[in-house]
Amino acid sequence: MLTAADLPPIIQGGMGVSVSSWQLASAVAQHGHLGVVSGTALDLVLARRLQNGDEDGHARRALAAFPEPDIAERVLKRYYISGGRGAGTPYSPIPRLAIRQRRALQELAVTGSFVDVWLAKEGHSGLVGINCLEKIQMSTPATLYGARLAGVDAVLMGAGVPRTIPNLLNMLARNEPINFAIDVDGADDGAFTVDFDPVNLLGYVPKVQRPVFLAIVSSHVLALFLAREEAIRPDGFIVETPPAGGHNAPPRRPELDERGEMVFGPRDEPDLDKIAATGLPYWLAGAAGTPEALREALIQGAMGIQVGTVFALSNDSGIRPGIRDQMRAGIHDDSLYVRTDPKASPTGFPFKVAEISGTMSETSIYEARPRLCDLGYLRTAFVKADGEIGYRCPSEPVHMYVRKGGDIADTIGRQCLCNGLTATAGIAQIHAGGYLEAPVATLGSDLAGAKRLAEKYPAGWSAIEVINWLVSLSLDSPRIKKGLSPSLS
Ligand SMILES: Cc1cc2nc3c(=O)[nH]c(=O)nc-3n(C[C@H](O)[C@H](O)[C@H](O)COP(=O)(O)O)c2cc1C
């Protein structure tokens, strides 16, 4: 059985929505390292790809391999449009995440993650992981189960305290019915659960194995907490520091600088000796994507590095090509700035916003967007006055959020990351009134590695070129040599 110690030195970070596409994960895995697909909103990604006609046939090829053909058939029937939807036609909605889940929701979630992991693993025997956000709890059981049906090797999860995941993975591997506890404002822990019964969903008992679980942590305090008890202990850690792209853990002492950005201080630096003392393997992330950083990490006793930004900028990522070109050009001429925005994300976590024209980082584009919430991945559940469950998101229309008991102060500066990140992946919704969702772009704030690659490869680079560059100073390291051996092919 695969263990965390068997995982390779380079982990290509999971980047949502679909920045860590199956094409990127496949390229990295075939090159001997851990390719990771983003597990965020894969139900939506599949439904929209099918509505766009699935031009290359990849989604339909993967669905044909889904172990329960009736489920795949229902998904195809519901979403596939031969030749694609007409220009200007809105995508049809999919079931919204909720605590009580209809069968159609779970079928789309399971097939969505199955498709991306299956495609990332197709045609080679390299290792593929899936990245999920703790904050999107309600989709976790179905998404991880679909990934597991496709043979996912590793699960990586951060943006919260992923203490229930080890047990969830054990239960899913045994095909047991799951009552997965969901955080609900105003309710006791464990009062509400997402119920997921794999055997009932599929109609038979498939053979599934438990993947390796890596918890993404930003502090040694959290790592020590998770490592203490077997029931919540991950198999290893990704230790992510503040320059990382996407969401960051909030600083221990929240403070803003004169630009209104969240600042991190020495207290936010994880103590690696303490993490090493847990005895669990760990990888370093956040401004760790250079040949020097990989060499240093291996010398210091880490298993390797998790790298985001330079892979996100590679030709294999799922960022819409025009936006990627703008990012690379801005890095090349030093005009691109990435800010640590304390308000943009409805989660309340700091979020890295790449300031690029034509995206939500521009005030005029942000203000032109009619506030609406039609996707809802980042909604949180709360108990209403009548005892029923409600859902709210600080990025939804202000009056609705306030009517649901939300604090108006939480709505200021919030962006709709669901629609914005989906637009960056090239599957933007066009609403019935004609409004086309604008992209939200994120990158890590340390662009030094990307700048070096932009100079080395002015016309752009591939994931394989990133790997060859990263390992270039560590070719004599036994861990790198092992990765370069043909044992995985
Ligand atoms: C475009 C982008 C999107 C990201 N999205 C996620 C995500 O959805 N989940 C997650 O755990 N990390 C996410 N990250 C963080 C990366 O997985 C990785 O840990 C981090 O970017 C490493 O730092 P680096 O960018 O300096 O290499 C994202 C990073 C980028 C650049």
The ligand as a Tripos MOL2 file, in Angstrom:
@<TRIPOS>MOLECULE
LIG
   31    33     1     0     0
SMALL
NO_CHARGES

@<TRIPOS>ATOM
      1 C1         -3.8730   30.0000   -8.9370 C.3       1 LIG1
      2 C2         -3.7570   29.3430   -7.5870 C.ar      1 LIG1
      3 C3         -4.8830   28.7480   -7.0220 C.ar      1 LIG1
      4 C4         -4.7660   28.0570   -5.7990 C.ar      1 LIG1
      5 N1         -5.8500   27.3880   -5.3050 N.ar      1 LIG1
      6 C5         -5.7120   26.5700   -4.2310 C.ar      1 LIG1
      7 C6         -6.7890   25.7290   -3.8120 C.ar      1 LIG1
      8 O1         -7.8600   25.7130   -4.4130 O.2       1 LIG1
      9 N2         -6.5760   24.9300   -2.7280 N.ar      1 LIG1
     10 C7         -5.3730   24.9100   -2.0580 C.ar      1 LIG1
     11 O2         -5.2330   24.1600   -1.0840 O.2       1 LIG1
     12 N3         -4.3400   25.6870   -2.4610 N.ar      1 LIG1
     13 C8         -4.4790   26.4950   -3.5250 C.ar      1 LIG1
     14 N4         -3.4070   27.2370   -3.9610 N.ar      1 LIG1
     15 C9         -2.0930   27.0970   -3.2770 C.3       1 LIG1
     16 C10        -1.1800   26.1150   -4.0280 C.3       1 LIG1
     17 O3         -1.7240   24.8180   -4.0340 O.3       1 LIG1
     18 C11         0.2400   26.0730   -3.4250 C.3       1 LIG1
     19 O4          0.2640   25.4980   -2.1550 O.3       1 LIG1
     20 C12         0.8890   27.4330   -3.3100 C.3       1 LIG1
     21 O5          0.5450   28.2580   -4.3650 O.3       1 LIG1
     22 C13         2.3930   27.2760   -3.2130 C.3       1 LIG1
     23 O6          3.0290   28.5040   -3.2410 O.3       1 LIG1
     24 P1          3.6710   29.1280   -4.5850 P.3       1 LIG1
     25 O7          2.5400   29.6280   -5.4000 O.co2     1 LIG1
     26 O8          4.5450   30.2130   -4.0800 O.co2     1 LIG1
     27 O9          4.4200   28.0330   -5.2910 O.co2     1 LIG1
     28 C14        -3.5160   27.9940   -5.1450 C.ar      1 LIG1
     29 C15        -2.4180   28.6410   -5.7050 C.ar      1 LIG1
     30 C16        -2.5220   29.3030   -6.9090 C.ar      1 LIG1
     31 C17        -1.3010   29.9550   -7.5060 C.3       1 LIG1
@<TRIPOS>BOND
     1     1     2 1
     2     2     3 ar
     3     2    30 ar
     4     3     4 ar
     5     4     5 ar
     6     4    28 ar
     7     5     6 ar
     8     6     7 ar
     9     6    13 1
    10     7     8 2
    11     7     9 ar
    12     9    10 ar
    13    10    11 2
    14    10    12 ar
    15    12    13 ar
    16    13    14 ar
    17    14    15 1
    18    14    28 ar
    19    15    16 1
    20    16    17 1
    21    16    18 1
    22    18    19 1
    23    18    20 1
    24    20    21 1
    25    20    22 1
    26    22    23 1
    27    23    24 1
    28    24    25 2
    29    24    26 1
    30    24    27 1
    31    28    29 ar
    32    29    30 ar
    33    30    31 1
@<TRIPOS>SUBSTRUCTURE
     1 LIG1         1 GROUP 0 **** ****
